[in-house]
Each structure stands twice: as C-alpha cells, then as structure tokens.
Amino acid sequence: MHRWLLLAVSLSWLAGLSHAQDKKLERLVVANGVISENRVPLWIAKELGLFEKYGLDVQIVFISGAGLSVAAIVGGDVHLAVAAGTPAVAAAARGAPIVLLATLGPTEYQLVAEPAITSIGQLKGRTVGVANFGAGDYFVLRRLLPKLGLIPVGVTLSYEKLRLMQAGKIAATLSTVESVARYEREGHKLSRLADTLKEGIDVSGTDIFTSRQFLKSNPARLKNFLRAFGEGIAIGMKDREIVYRVVGKYMKVQERKLLEVMVRYRYLLGPNPQKPYPLTQALDLDLKDMSAGSAPEFKGKSAADYIDSGLLRELEKEGFFALP
C-alpha cells in the first residue's frame, strides 16, 4: 500500500512539474558566492526541479565575494545573489540600489590556528587569513578581533584557508564550524581559539539580495524563487538523504561519515530558518561596528532601510510556510 501511495505522490509531483514546463519559464540569473554546505536549500531546489515547478529557468553562476555580486547586480549581469549580507547592506548604505529579501540563517565562525598556537597572545604579529577585504568573514573579524587585539589580512575562500594554514602560510584563520569539523574529520589538527557564538557576536552569514529596480519590476518572479527556496528548506529538514545527496554532489564528497559531519551543524541541527526573514539585528550590529571604525558615514543608519520582507510576508499570509 505504501508503494502505491509513493507512486501516486511521485506521479502527482511529476504531473505538476510537466504542467509547469508547458508554460514559458521565466529566466533568473542567480549569483552564488561559495560552494558550501549552507547552500543546501539552493541545491535541493535545483536538483528536484523546484524552480521549474514555480515557472523559473534559474541559472546559477559562481561569483566569489559578495562585493562582486553586488557589482554584478548593479550592472545588470545577474538578477539575484546568494552571498554574505553584510557587504550588501554596506553597499546599500553607501547608495547602491540593493535590497535584501531573505536569509539562509545565522553562521557560527571559529577562529582556529595551527596546533602549535594554543593562545590568543601567540597570534600577535602573525598572519590571520580572511576570504578577502569586503567578504563576509572580513566583517566578522572586524567585530571579533578588537576583542583579541589582532589584525586580519586577505587570502582566499573558506576551506582553502585551512589548507593555507596547514601549509604554514598563515598562522590562523576564521572558518565556519562546519569547515572546522570537516577539516578535523580528515585527520588534521588545529587549535580552536575563539567562537563568535561564545563571544556573543551575531552573524548573518548568507543572505539573498537583488536590486530595488528588479524587485519593483519582477515581484512575481522573485516570489517564485522564494517559494522554491522555501520548499527546499522544508524538504531538507524532513529528508536527510536528500541533504547528503546534494552536498555530496556539489562538494564532491562520497564518504558518508564525512557528509554527516559536514551538514550536521549547518542543516540538520536547524540553523536554516523555515521562515527565512533577514536577520536585521545582526546586520544592524555590523553597521554599528563599521561606523565606529573605517565607515563613520554608517552612523545612525539601520539595516531595516535596506531590507524588504514584503514577499516573505505575502507567502506567510498565504500559508506557504505552514505547508506539510
């Protein structure tokens, strides 16, 4: 009986997808900043045909760094970006026509160092790596390092920073808790020196943003993207095997134990919010910290001015997030 039920559900889903494909799909070019475990909802939507289900032809292009994604949106090269929200809000506060729509949830970072370094004091005068100036972890370090008396310098992407530390080219780096767990699972040793969660630093690690003009001209298209993205969150929360499959495919990992380590912190423990409203308070703290440092022009500005949750509120009012 269960087999017949599964067949009926599958045929119903396929029929819906076929009907969606009969319609002309609307094109949407989406910039993605990293190939990471926290992109699970995006990968699920892509792999299960959820974008097509909601009438979209989504092309995902890789653009490293939120700053470049902002430039690509302003230049009209892409319609939407999935990247660190803080650089996007900073650009908007400086006048860029950027607006945040949703979030992939908070990110927990850890400051880690080569095994010989066991205290913060040993890092003074040494090199601490960040993705690059203006990337998401750069802004996190701007808030964390004043507590520790350290200065960051730019290097490269998240997991690659751990490789650079292993090679002795940097002494320490800021990395996501998932990447640290994966690194240790592969048999490498490191010292954990600080944790943004324990230090009381709220981080909006990854957000979804677009231009104000595109939102004004194409609200239905963006709403359908959020539908597919939201359904990807819901499916991933209920089906671990789908999470393992898409992470394994996009991260090129086959070992089951390693997959479990990689996705445990980011997805299976629930940091991806079912209702993905932007984390206004965390973004406000970033603006406040930057205004006290190298960007005094941000003083008195609020992240809420660069967020538009109208489409998410419509979906919630329609009962979309209450779907089983």
Backbone torsions as a table, in degrees:
resi	resn	phi	psi	omega
1	MET	NA	-41.3	179.5
2	HIS	-63.9	-34.8	179.1
3	ARG	-64.5	-40.9	178.2
4	TRP	-65.4	-39.6	179.3
5	LEU	-63.7	-44.7	178.7
6	LEU	-61.1	-41.4	179.1
7	LEU	-63.0	-41.9	-179.3
8	ALA	-64.3	-43.2	178.9
9	VAL	-63.9	-42.9	-179.1
10	SER	-63.0	-44.7	179.8
11	LEU	-64.4	-37.9	178.4
12	SER	-63.6	-43.4	179.9
13	TRP	-64.5	-43.0	179.8
14	LEU	-65.0	-36.9	178.4
15	ALA	-63.8	-40.7	178.1
16	GLY	-64.7	-40.1	178.6
17	LEU	-65.7	-41.6	179.9
18	SER	-62.4	-40.7	179.0
19	HIS	-63.7	-40.3	179.6
20	ALA	-64.8	-35.7	-177.5
21	GLN	-74.8	-20.5	175.9
22	ASP	-66.6	-28.7	178.2
23	LYS	-80.5	160.3	175.9
24	LYS	-74.9	120.2	-178.1
25	LEU	-76.5	140.4	178.6
26	GLU	-89.4	131.6	-175.9
27	ARG	-76.4	140.0	177.0
28	LEU	-145.5	116.6	179.4
29	VAL	-96.4	121.5	-174.0
30	VAL	-117.1	123.9	175.3
31	ALA	-85.5	130.6	176.5
32	ASN	-118.2	130.9	-171.7
33	GLY	-81.9	-31.3	-177.7
34	VAL	-145.2	156.1	169.0
35	ILE	-94.3	101.5	-168.7
36	SER	-143.9	161.3	178.4
37	GLU	-61.5	-29.5	-175.6
38	ASN	-77.9	2.4	175.6
39	ARG	-93.2	14.0	-176.1
40	VAL	-49.4	-48.1	-179.8
41	PRO	-59.1	-37.0	178.8
42	LEU	-65.8	-44.8	-179.4
43	TRP	-66.3	-39.9	179.3
44	ILE	-62.5	-45.7	179.5
45	ALA	-59.6	-38.4	179.9
46	LYS	-71.2	-46.4	-174.7
47	GLU	-71.0	-34.3	-176.5
48	LEU	-93.6	5.5	177.7
49	GLY	71.6	25.8	-178.4
50	LEU	-70.3	-32.5	177.7
51	PHE	-63.6	-44.7	177.9
52	GLU	-64.4	-36.9	177.9
53	LYS	-55.6	-36.0	-179.2
54	TYR	-101.4	21.4	170.0
55	GLY	82.0	23.9	-175.5
56	LEU	-118.3	143.3	169.3
57	ASP	-108.5	94.2	-173.1
58	VAL	-95.9	125.5	173.7
59	GLN	-109.6	119.0	-179.6
60	ILE	-98.6	121.3	179.8
61	VAL	-116.0	144.4	-178.9
62	PHE	-88.4	121.7	174.6
63	ILE	-131.8	112.6	-175.7
64	SER	-75.9	122.1	176.3
65	GLY	97.0	129.9	-178.9
66	ALA	-63.5	-32.3	179.6
67	GLY	-61.2	-41.0	177.9
68	LEU	-69.4	-34.4	177.1
69	SER	-65.0	-39.9	176.4
70	VAL	-60.1	-46.3	-179.9
71	ALA	-62.5	-38.4	180.0
72	ALA	-67.0	-36.3	177.4
73	ILE	-69.2	-47.5	179.9
74	VAL	-60.4	-37.0	-179.6
75	GLY	-79.7	-6.1	178.3
76	GLY	81.6	10.4	-179.5
77	ASP	-77.3	-30.5	175.6
78	VAL	-132.2	160.4	-177.9
79	HIS	-97.1	-28.2	-169.4
80	LEU	-149.3	151.9	178.2
81	ALA	-134.5	143.5	172.3
82	VAL	-115.5	101.6	-172.6
83	ALA	-162.2	-179.9	179.4
84	ALA	-58.1	131.0	-175.0
85	GLY	-78.7	-28.7	-175.6
86	THR	-61.8	-46.9	176.3
87	PRO	-61.0	-32.3	178.7
88	ALA	-67.7	-42.9	177.7
89	VAL	-65.9	-40.0	178.2
90	ALA	-61.7	-41.3	178.1
91	ALA	-65.4	-40.6	178.7
92	ALA	-64.3	-38.5	179.3
93	ALA	-66.5	-21.7	177.6
94	ARG	-92.5	2.5	174.5
95	GLY	113.6	-5.2	178.0
96	ALA	-67.8	141.0	-176.9
97	PRO	-79.1	55.3	-175.8
98	ILE	-105.8	142.5	178.2
99	VAL	-140.2	135.8	178.9
100	LEU	-87.4	138.2	-177.8
101	LEU	-110.4	-36.2	-172.4
102	ALA	-160.5	177.4	-179.0
103	THR	-136.8	157.2	169.9
104	LEU	-94.3	3.7	176.1
105	GLY	105.7	174.0	-178.2
106	PRO	-72.2	155.3	177.3
107	THR	-121.2	134.3	175.8
108	GLU	-102.0	121.7	178.5
109	TYR	-105.6	152.9	173.0
110	GLN	-127.4	138.2	172.2
111	LEU	-88.0	116.4	-176.5
112	VAL	-122.9	155.1	-177.0
113	ALA	-137.7	167.4	175.5
114	GLU	-60.0	151.2	-171.4
115	PRO	-54.4	-30.6	-177.7
116	ALA	-69.4	-20.0	179.7
117	ILE	-93.5	116.3	-175.2
118	THR	-117.5	0.0	179.5
119	SER	-144.4	157.4	178.6
120	ILE	-59.9	-39.5	-177.8
121	GLY	-57.8	-31.8	-179.3
122	GLN	-71.0	-12.1	-179.8
123	LEU	-86.3	-13.0	-177.8
124	LYS	-61.2	127.0	-178.4
125	GLY	84.4	-0.2	179.5
126	ARG	-102.2	171.8	-176.9
127	THR	-93.0	127.2	175.3
128	VAL	-112.2	123.1	-173.8
129	GLY	-89.9	140.8	170.1
130	VAL	-126.4	168.3	-177.0
131	ALA	-59.9	-55.5	169.9
132	ASN	-174.9	164.3	-179.1
133	PHE	-65.2	124.7	-177.9
134	GLY	100.9	-11.5	176.7
135	ALA	-77.5	171.4	-174.2
136	GLY	-59.4	-45.2	-176.7
137	ASP	-73.1	-18.4	174.5
138	TYR	-62.3	-43.7	-179.7
139	PHE	-70.1	-32.4	175.8
140	VAL	-64.4	-44.2	180.0
141	LEU	-65.3	-30.4	177.4
142	ARG	-61.3	-26.2	179.3
143	ARG	-94.9	-32.9	-177.3
144	LEU	-79.6	-44.1	-171.1
145	LEU	-65.3	-33.2	175.0
146	PRO	-57.6	-26.3	176.7
147	LYS	-74.5	-19.9	-172.1
148	LEU	-116.5	-9.5	179.6
149	GLY	74.4	35.7	-176.3
150	LEU	-123.3	161.7	-179.2
151	ILE	-127.8	129.3	-179.5
152	PRO	-87.4	155.1	168.8
153	VAL	-129.0	152.9	-173.5
154	GLY	-78.9	142.3	170.9
155	VAL	-136.4	-98.6	-169.9
156	THR	-146.0	-154.2	-172.1
157	LEU	-76.6	169.8	-166.9
158	SER	-53.7	-64.3	-174.7
159	TYR	-70.5	-29.9	179.3
160	GLU	-64.7	-27.8	178.7
161	LYS	-63.6	-36.7	177.5
162	LEU	-65.6	-35.6	177.1
163	ARG	-65.2	-40.2	178.2
164	LEU	-64.7	-36.8	177.3
165	MET	-66.4	-40.7	177.7
166	GLN	-60.5	-35.7	-179.3
167	ALA	-81.0	-3.1	178.5
168	GLY	82.5	11.2	-178.5
169	LYS	-84.0	-22.4	171.9
170	ILE	-135.0	154.1	-177.4
171	ALA	-88.5	-28.8	-176.5
172	ALA	-156.7	166.7	178.2
173	THR	-158.7	164.3	174.3
174	LEU	-99.8	127.8	-177.1
175	SER	-141.0	154.6	177.8
176	THR	-68.1	154.2	-179.3
177	VAL	-61.8	-30.7	178.4
178	GLU	-67.3	-43.2	-179.4
179	SER	-66.4	-37.6	177.7
180	VAL	-63.4	-45.0	179.6
181	ALA	-62.5	-40.9	178.7
182	ARG	-64.5	-42.9	-179.2
183	TYR	-60.2	-44.9	179.6
184	GLU	-68.9	-35.9	178.6
185	ARG	-62.2	-30.4	179.4
186	GLU	-79.7	2.2	173.8
187	GLY	98.9	5.3	-179.3
188	HIS	-89.3	152.3	178.8
189	LYS	-110.7	149.4	176.5
190	LEU	-157.4	169.1	176.1
191	SER	-108.1	129.8	175.6
192	ARG	-93.4	117.2	-172.7
193	LEU	-103.1	-31.8	-177.7
194	ALA	-157.8	157.8	-177.5
195	ASP	-137.6	128.9	-176.8
196	THR	-62.4	-34.2	179.8
197	LEU	-65.6	-44.9	-179.4
198	LYS	-70.1	-28.2	178.5
199	GLU	-82.9	-0.8	178.4
200	GLY	75.0	27.8	-179.3
201	ILE	-101.8	111.0	177.4
202	ASP	-79.4	133.9	-176.7
203	VAL	-129.2	123.5	170.5
204	SER	-93.1	92.1	-168.5
205	GLY	-69.5	-43.6	-175.8
206	THR	-140.3	131.9	-178.6
207	ASP	-132.5	171.2	178.2
208	ILE	-115.6	122.8	-177.8
209	PHE	-140.0	160.7	-177.8
210	THR	-146.4	-172.7	175.6
211	SER	-92.6	153.9	179.6
212	ARG	-63.1	-36.5	-179.7
213	GLN	-66.1	-42.2	-179.5
214	PHE	-67.4	-37.5	176.7
215	LEU	-63.1	-41.8	-179.8
216	LYS	-66.2	-38.0	-174.9
217	SER	-87.6	-23.6	-172.8
218	ASN	-135.5	51.0	-177.8
219	PRO	-63.1	-36.5	-178.5
220	ALA	-66.0	-39.3	-179.8
221	ARG	-65.3	-42.9	179.5
222	LEU	-69.2	-35.7	178.0
223	LYS	-63.9	-38.5	177.8
224	ASN	-67.9	-34.5	174.5
225	PHE	-62.0	-44.6	179.8
226	LEU	-65.8	-31.8	175.1
227	ARG	-62.2	-50.1	-179.0
228	ALA	-63.6	-42.2	179.6
229	PHE	-63.5	-45.7	179.5
230	GLY	-63.5	-38.2	177.6
231	GLU	-68.2	-34.1	175.8
232	GLY	-62.0	-39.8	176.0
233	ILE	-61.3	-49.4	-176.9
234	ALA	-62.1	-43.3	179.9
235	ILE	-64.2	-44.0	-179.6
236	GLY	-63.2	-34.9	179.1
237	MET	-68.0	-26.5	-177.0
238	LYS	-96.9	-22.8	-171.2
239	ASP	-129.8	97.4	-178.8
240	ARG	-63.7	-34.8	-175.5
241	GLU	-63.2	-36.5	176.4
242	ILE	-65.5	-40.7	178.1
243	VAL	-60.1	-48.2	179.8
244	TYR	-61.0	-39.7	-176.0
245	ARG	-66.0	-46.9	-176.3
246	VAL	-72.9	-36.8	177.0
247	VAL	-65.1	-42.7	178.3
248	GLY	-59.9	-40.0	-178.6
249	LYS	-69.2	-50.7	-173.1
250	TYR	-79.4	-27.3	178.1
251	MET	-95.1	-2.7	178.9
252	LYS	57.0	50.4	179.5
253	VAL	-125.6	132.3	-179.1
254	GLN	-112.2	-25.5	-176.4
255	GLU	-66.4	123.4	-175.1
256	ARG	-61.1	-45.7	-178.4
257	LYS	-61.9	-38.6	178.8
258	LEU	-67.9	-39.2	176.6
259	LEU	-60.9	-41.4	179.7
260	GLU	-62.2	-41.2	178.0
261	VAL	-65.3	-42.6	-175.3
262	MET	-64.4	-37.6	-173.6
263	VAL	-101.5	-8.4	-174.5
264	ARG	-60.7	-48.3	-175.4
265	TYR	-74.0	-41.1	-172.9
266	ARG	-78.2	-40.7	-168.5
267	TYR	-119.8	-49.1	-172.9
268	LEU	-70.2	-23.7	177.0
269	LEU	-89.1	0.9	167.4
270	GLY	89.7	23.1	177.3
271	PRO	-72.5	-17.9	175.1
272	ASN	-76.4	112.3	-175.3
273	PRO	-71.5	139.3	178.3
274	GLN	-66.5	-32.8	173.3
275	LYS	-108.4	99.0	-167.1
276	PRO	-82.0	54.0	177.6
277	TYR	-70.1	140.2	178.7
278	PRO	-55.8	148.0	-177.4
279	LEU	-88.6	80.4	-172.4
280	THR	-58.1	-42.5	-176.0
281	GLN	-63.1	-42.8	179.8
282	ALA	-64.4	-40.8	179.6
283	LEU	-68.1	-34.7	176.1
284	ASP	-62.0	-41.2	179.3
285	LEU	-63.6	-37.5	177.1
286	ASP	-62.6	-45.2	178.6
287	LEU	-62.4	-39.9	-180.0
288	LYS	-63.4	-45.0	-179.1
289	ASP	-66.2	-38.9	179.2
290	MET	-68.5	-35.1	-179.7
291	SER	-67.5	-26.1	177.7
292	ALA	-83.6	-9.0	-178.8
293	GLY	-112.7	-108.3	-172.1
294	SER	-91.6	1.1	-176.9
295	ALA	-132.2	68.5	-178.7
296	PRO	-63.0	-17.4	179.8
297	GLU	-67.5	-13.0	178.9
298	PHE	-83.6	-7.2	-176.2
299	LYS	-58.3	129.1	178.4
300	GLY	83.3	-2.9	-179.4
301	LYS	-89.0	149.9	-176.3
302	SER	-119.1	138.8	178.3
303	ALA	-61.6	-28.1	-179.4
304	ALA	-58.9	-25.6	179.5
305	ASP	-70.3	-15.0	-176.2
306	TYR	-118.7	20.0	179.1
307	ILE	-123.1	138.1	173.9
308	ASP	-131.3	104.6	-179.0
309	SER	-97.5	15.7	-175.7
310	GLY	-58.9	-42.1	-178.8
311	LEU	-67.3	-39.0	177.4
312	LEU	-65.6	-39.3	178.3
313	ARG	-64.5	-38.5	176.5
314	GLU	-61.4	-45.1	179.8
315	LEU	-63.1	-40.9	178.9
316	GLU	-65.7	-41.4	178.4
317	LYS	-63.0	-33.4	178.7
318	GLU	-78.0	-3.9	179.6
319	GLY	84.0	12.8	-175.1
320	PHE	-62.0	-42.0	-176.4
321	PHE	-75.8	-8.5	178.0
322	ALA	-93.9	1.6	-179.3
323	LEU	-63.8	140.9	-179.4
324	PRO	-68.1	NA	NA
